[in-house]
Amino acid sequence: MEHSISPEPNASAPSLVAVVACTPGGVIGLDGAMPWKLSSDLRRFKTLTMGGTLVMGRKTFASIGRPLPGRQTIVLTRNPLQASQAPLFWVTDVQAALQLSIELARPTYVVGGAEIYRLFFPHCDEIWLTRVLADVSGDTRIDLPLAEFSLLESTTVPISDSDDFATEFQKWRRGKNSVPKNDLSH
């Protein structure tokens, strides 16, 4: 049975944060994986999302291979692979994911892939963006709706032994009234 996946925002939806790593050209993946090694970004992702709920698509879940420790996981798919059981929940539409995130009563983070970002960006209040400062080839891209958001802060992370490329970690909030704050320390 085909399920409808609606990208329309819902006034009762919880506050959502999209957590994204991409190049300036929008590359987020290559052959089902991230086309870079950024250990500092993975550590930041773990710290920021610990204790929360992750919303992801089936392909992203398959690339991770398991629910991440210390977090609930909602997987949006047209064909659930198994029955839902904490910490892993399968849903077939955006509204079900939003409703479940309300019921789980934890901070909720949208973590990909490209189609999931597209569906959930209209619902997101913030985007936490790791801008990978490189021209990297990839087969998966996204268009960030940053014109709808204001930059709150930006932190530069230099290239290192554990990071293939320099990055900028940016926090964006929906709306035009925020004043950008730059923090170049890390």
N, C-alpha and C positions, 0 to 999 in steps of 0.2 A: 504494500500500500504506500503510495506517494504522500509525504507529509509536506505541508506548507511551512516554509521558513520565512518569516516576515522580518524585514529590517526596520519596521516602523517603531519609533520610541514609544514607551508606555510610561505614563505619569507615575505609576506605582512602582516602577523599577527601582532597585537599590542603587546606591552610588557605586559606580564601576570605574576601575582604572585599567586602561590598556597598557600592558607592559610590552614594549617593542624594541627589537634591535634591528637596525637596517642601515644601509648605506645612504648617502645623499640621493642616489638614484632609486631608492626604494627596494633594493635587493634584500630579501630575508632568508632565502634558502637556495640550495643546490642539491639535487638528487635526494630530497627528503631530509636534509640536515642543514645546519648553519654552516656557511662557507668560511668560517673563521674560528680561531681559538681565542677566547677572551675569558680567562680564568677570573679576573677581577669582576667582570660583569656577571658571571655565573654566581660568584659569592654574593654580590649585591642582590641579585635576583632571589637567592635563597633567603637572605636576611629580610628583604622587603616583603616577601610573600609568605613567610613562615606563619603558620596559624590561620591563614586565610583560605579562601576557596579559589581554585583555578578553573577557568572556563577555557576549553580548547576543543578543537576538532578531532575527529578520529585519526587522521594522518599524523597530527602532532602527537597525540597520545601514543600511537604506534611507534613513532620515532623515539619517544622517551622510554616506552616499554613497560611502564608501571606507574601507579600513583606515586607522586613525590612525597617523601616522609613529612609529617607535620602539617599537611594540607589536605583539604577535601578537594576532589577533582570532579568536575562536571564535564562530560564529553558529549558534544553535540554531533549527532550522526543521524542519517536517514534509517540506518539498520543497526539497532543496538546489538552488541555482540554477546551480552550476558545480562542477567538481572542486576539491578542497582543494589549495592550494599556498601555502606560507608567503609572506607572513604571514597569510593568510586561510584559515580552516578551517571547513567546514560539517559539522555533526553533527545527528543526528535525535533524540537523547535525552539526558537529564541525565547518565546514567552515562558515555556516550561523551564528553561535555564534561569531566567530572571526570577521566576516564582520560587524555584528551589534555592537560589542564592539568598532570597529573603528568609526562607525557612531555616537555612543553615546559620543565619545571623552572624556571619563573619565578613571581614573585608573581602571583596571579590575582585579578582584580577583576570582580565581577558589576555590570554597568552598565545593565541594563534591557532591555526595558520591564517593564510591570506584571506580566505573566504570568511572565516570566523571574525577576523578584524573588520572586514567590510560590513558584516551583519551587525556587529556590536558597536562600531564607532558612533552611530547615532545615539546610543545609550550611555556612552562614556562621559564622565565628568572631568576626567584627567587622562593624560597620556604621559607615561614615564618612558622616555625615549633614550635608548643608547644609540647615538649616531656613530656608526663605524666609519671613521675617516679614511676611506679607501675606495678605490674603483675595483670592485670585486664582481666577477661573473656569477650569474645565478639564473635559475629557471623559475623562481618564485619571487614576485614583487608585490608591493602594496603602494597605494596612494594615501598618504597621511592627510587628514582634513585639518591641517594646522591653521588654516585661515579662520577656523571656528574657535581657536584656542589662543590663549596668551601665554607667553613664556614666563615662568616664574623664577626659574633658576637654571644655571648651566655650570657643570663641573667638568673640566678637562682631565682626562686620564691618559698619560703618555704611553707610548709603546714600551713593552718590557719583555722579559724572558717568558712570562706567562700570558702575554697578550700579543697576538699577531699584529694588531694595528692600534694606533691611538684612537680614542673615542671621546665623545662628549656625552655626559649623562644629563638629560634635560627633563624638567618637570613642566608640563603644560596644563593649564586649567581652562575649561570651556568658558568663553566670554572674552570680551575685549578690554575689560577694566583693570586687568592686573598689570603691575609694573614689573618689568624684567629685573631679576636679581642675578648677577653673575658671581659665581664663586669658583675661582680658579684653583683653589686648594683641593686636596683629596686625602 
